[in-house]
Amino acid sequence: MLEVKSTVFPLCTALCVLVLLYKLRDVRAHRTDPALLALLIAFSCKAASFALSTPWVSEAVDSRTGTPNLGALGIHLFGGVASSAAILIAIAYWVYPAQEARRKALWRLLSSALCATVMVAMWFVAGSGAQGRATHYLLQQAHRPPVALYLLVYVTAFGSGMVEIIRLCRRFGRVAGRQWLRRGLYATGIGAGAYLIYCIHRATAVLAVQFGLDPLRWELLTPLANGMGILFLSVGLTMPSWGPTASETHRRISNFISYQRLQPLWRALSTAHPHIVLEPQQSAPLVRMMPGNISYRLYREVIEIQDGLLALRPYMDPAIATSARKTALLAGLSGRALRAAVQATVLSQALRAKSGDPGLRVPEVPAPGGPSLRKSGDYATEVTWLLSVARAFSSLPPARKTARKRSSS
């Protein structure tokens, strides 16, 4: 068990330090924000607690100070009482008006200070009759009344804080206006739930020793619950700050992928109708891979593809559309894939007809092949539709691709 803790708890310490460094960046811009200050205190306390939870660190603290079990006291005060109070204060300032949040913060500070005072007093009382340092302070001495009271106060302060965090996160997560705040509250609630399991696990030690059971038999739950708890708390409590950046990054990557996938369709249409291009693009591969303002480039690409489809309507044959639909149905296509396959086939034939292919005639009545979604104003749906058409267009048989290449030469 000590080997597991020696691995898990240093990782938890590193995670808390990373979160602390990440939030320190906001101090200059939000130095008067009480929620930010509370988070900094919370993760500082958590980092200290996990560092002390590492067996060799707590042993070194006890040895250097000459005070047995001082490291255990630090673990419980920093990691349980102080950190849970600080997290609750941060959440209170997120979800309550400032005046009400200050009142709740004051109440939480007073109750936590009272619990800490009782714990320190019981630790001193227990230390006077101790037989030296305990490797597992709470579990090995839970049969002693001062340690049992110490343990019960600790899990009450810690567990009640976790229950309150879960309650607040569930209540305000449902009505949070900002998406990433809502997600952060839910993730924080999950982390608090993992810590609540740890608190219940610790509280059962008092009963276990009364029935002659050894709580160390299920001590593996401690590093597991703590590791899961701090992971979700770290993600949840920082999510409102990094979440919007993640969304923007995802949007840019998605737009870049869409832009590249639409390129074959755009090139075919812009070659047939060069006038649709508002800003001629350079053909260098590096320029195509790094198009600059990708959101604007994708928007222009979509508009120019739609303009190209409109320009090709006189060359779209209804008979080709009917034949392509039958072929697609025989191939088992349906829904959007069916419509995209028909559109791609009609488009390919129209490009050949526009290039003067003698085997194709210009229809007297053009087929409906222009943009069907522009009137709706749903840009995302339009992009999705054109991506389906581009995919079907790129997968046309080689013979049709050859004809398309010939028409563009």
N, C-alpha and C positions, 0 to 999 in steps of 0.2 A: 504493500500500500504506500509506503514511503517513496518508493520508486515512481509510482504514478503521480503522486503529489509533486515530486521533484521535477516532473516533466510538465504537468498541466499548469501549475501555478505560476512558473516563470513565463509561460506563454500568455497567461491572463494578465500578468504584470505588464508585459510588453504591449498588449492590446490597449490597456488603460493609458499607458504612456503615449502611445500613438494618438489616441483620442484626445488626450490632454494637449498635446502639441498642435493637433488640428484645430482645436477650439481656441488656443492661444492666439491664433491669427486674427480672431475677431475682437480681441481686447481693444485695439487702437480705435476701431470704429464704434464699438459698443461697450466702452469701459464702464458706463453707468447702468448697464443692463443687469438687474439682479438675477435673472434666470441664467445668464451666461456665467456670472460669478458662482452661482450655486452648482452649475455643472462642473466648473473647474474644481471646486472643492470636492464634489462627489467623486470625480475620477482620480483626484489626488489621493483621497482616502482609500479608494478601491485599489489603487496601485500600491500604496503602503501596506494594505491588508494582504494582498496577494503575495507581495514580497516577503512579508513576515510568515505567511502560510507555507512558504517553501521551507522544508524541514531544516536544512543546514543554516538558513538565515536566522530563523527563530532561535536555534541552538546557539548561534554565534552571539545574538543579542543578549540572551540570558547569561552566557559565559562572560561577555565583556562587562556587563553591568553588575554581575554578581547577584542578580535577582532572579530566582527560578520562576518560570512561567510568565515573565514580563511580556515576552513575545505573544503569548496567547491572549493576554489582555489587550494588546495593541491590535491584534487581528479582529477581535470582537468589537472593540470601540470604533475603530476606523472602518472596517468592512461592513459592520452591521448597523450600529446606531447612527454614526455620523453620516455615512454615505446615503442611507435610506432617507434620512431627514433632508439632506441636500437635494436628492432627486425629487422628493415630494415638493420641495420649495420651488424648484425649477418648473415643474409641471404646473404648480399653482399659478405662477406668473404667466404661463402660456395660456391658461384656460379661464382664469378669473380676472375681473377688473383689478387694477393696481391696488386700491384700498382694501378690497377683500383678500387679495393675495397676501398683502402685508400682514393682515390679521391672522390668516392661516399659517403663514411662515413663523410668526412669533409663537403661536401655540405649539407648533411642531418643535421649535427650538427649545422651549421650556420643558416639554414632555421628554424630549431626547436627553436634555441635560439632567433631568431627574433620574431617568433610567441609567444613564452613565454614572451618576453619583452612587446609586445603589450597587451597581456592578463593581465599581472600584472598592466600595466598602466591603462587599462580600469577598472580593479577591484578596484584600488585606487580611480578613478574618481567616479565610481558607489557607493563606500563606503561612500563618503562624503555626499551624499544625501540620504542614505538608512535610512529606518525607523526601524532598528534593524535587527536581524537575520531572514533569510528566510529558512523555512524548505525545500523548493524546489527552490534553488537559481536561476537556469536558467529559470524555467517555470514560477515562480511567478513574476519575474522581467524582462521578455523578452520584455515587452512594453517600457522599458527605453532604450534610444539609447546607453549609454555606455555598458549596459549588452547585448544588441542585438549585438553590434560589438564584444564584448568579446566572445559571443556564436558562432558567425560566424567564427571568427578566430580559435576558439577551434575546431569546427567540420571540418573546412578546413584542419587544421594541422593533426588532427586525421584521418579524412576520406581520405585525399590524401595519407597518409601513408598506410592505409588499401588497397586502390586501387593499390598502387605500390606493396604491398606484394602479392596481388592476381595475378598481372601481372607476377611478378617474379616466383611465385610458378607454375603457368600454363606453362610459357615458359620453365623453366628449369626442371620441373617435367617430361616433355615428354622425355627429353634427359639424365636425371640423370642415371649414370651407376649403382649406388648401389640401390638395391631394396628398402631398408628401408629409404634411403634419398628421393627417389621418393615418397614413401608413406607419409613421414613426410611433404614434401612440399605440397602435396595435402591436407593433414589434416590442415596444417597451413593456406592454402588458404580458406578452409571452415570457420575456426575461424575468419579470417579477413573479410569474407563475413558477418558473424553475427554482427561483430562490425560495418561494413559499414551500416547495417540496423539501428543500434543504432544511428549512426551519422546523417543519413537522418531523423530519428525520432526526434532528437534534433533540427535539422535545421528547421523543419516544425513548431516548436514552435513560431518562429519569425513571420511567416505568420499567424499562428492560432490566435494569440492575435490581429492581425490587423483586423480580421473578427469577433472578439468577441467570438471566440471558446476557450474552456478550455483545454489546453494540458494535464492536469492531468487526463483527462478521459481515455487516452490510455497510462498512465505511466507504466502499467504493462509490456509493451514491454522492458523497461529499464533493469530490473533484468533478464528477459528471454534472451535478446540478449547478455547481458554481461556474464551471466552464460554459455550460449552455446559457446560464443566466446572464453572465457578463457579456457574452457574444451578442445576445439580442438587445440587452440594454445599450451597449455601445452603438449598435446599428440604429436602434430606435431613437435614441436621444440625439443623435447627430443627423438623422435622416432629413429633417426639415432644412438643414443648411446645404447638404451636398445633393439632395434629391433633385432639385430643379436643374442643377448642372448636369446630372446624369440624364435627365429627360432631354435636355438640349443636345447633349452628345449623341444620344440614341437617335434623335431626330435628324441630326446632321449625317450620321452614318447611314440611316435608312434612306435619306434623300440622295446620298452619293451612290448607293447601290441601285436605287431606282433610275438615277440619271444614266449610269453605265448600261443598265439593261435596256433602256429605251434608245440607246445610241444607234443600233442597227436599223431600227424602224425610222428614226429621225434622219439618218444618212440617206436612206432610200427615198424618202419623201423630199428632202431638201435638194437632192440631186435632180429629181424630176421637176421640182419647182423651186429654183434658187431664191425667188422673190419672197418666200415665206420667212427667210432668215433675217431677223432684225439686226443682229450683231454677228457678222461672220466669225467663225471660230478658227483658231489656228490648228493645223493638223499634226503638230508635234505630239508624240505620245505622252510626254511629260505634262503638257498643257491639258490634254484630255484627262489624265489621271488626277490633275490638281486644278480643277476648273475655277477656283476662287470662291465667290459667294455661291455655295452649292444650292441654297434655297432658291435664289433668283435664277440660277442656271436651269434648275429643274423646272421652274415655272415657265421660263421662256421655251424650254424644250417641249413641254406639254402643249403650250399655245401653238407653237410652230407645227407640231404633229397634227393638231386639229385643223390648222389652216391648210396643211397639205392634204388631209383627207377631204376637206371641202373642195379644194382645187381639183381633186381626182374624181369627183362625183360624175362628171360627164362621161367618164371612161369605164364606169362600173356597170357591169352587165347583170341584170336580174336573173338571167338564165344560169350564169355562173354561180350566183348565190343559192339558187334552188338546188343545183347539182352538188355544190359543196355541203349544203345542209344534209342531203341524203347520205353523202359519203361519211360525214361526221357522225350521223346517227348509226350507221352500220359499224362504225369504229367504237361505238359504245359511249360517245361523248354526250354530255347533257349540261344544262345550265349555262354558266358563264363560259366554260371551256368550249361548249358547242358554238355559242355566239362568236367567241374569239376566233375559233377555227374558220368559221364562215367568213368573218370580216377579213382575216389574213389572206384567205384564198382570193376573195374578191379584190382585195388591194393588190395582190401580186399580179393578177390578170390585168387590172387597170394600169399598173405601171408598164406592163408589156404593151398594152394598147397605146398608151401615151407615147412610148418610144417608137411607135410605128411598126410593130410586129405585124407582118402581112397575114399571119394566121389568125389574127383577132380583129374583130370589127368594133367600131365605136357604137354603142347602143343608142337607139333613138330615145328611149326613156331610161335614164340612169337608175341604178339600184340605190336604195337608201344606204349610204355608207359613210355619211358625215358624222360629226360628233353628236352623240345623243344625250350627253350629260351636261353640256355647257350651260343650258338654261337652268338647271337645278342649282348651280353654284356650288355643288359638292366637289371641292377640289380633290379631296382624298379619294373619293369614289372614282373620280375621273382618272387619277393616276393608277389606281388598282386595275381599272378596265384596260387602260392602254398597256400596262405591263402584261396583261393576259394576251392582248393582241400581239405585242412584240414577241412574246414567248412562242405563240403559234406561228408567227411570221418567220421566226428564225428556225423553226423546225420543219419548214416546208421541204418537200423532196428536192434533191440536188438539181433535177432538171429545171425546176422553177427558179431555184436560186441562180442557176446559170443564166437563165433568161433575164433575171433581174440585174445581174452583174453586167450583161451585155447592154442592157438598156441604159445603164449608168455610165458606160464607157464613152 
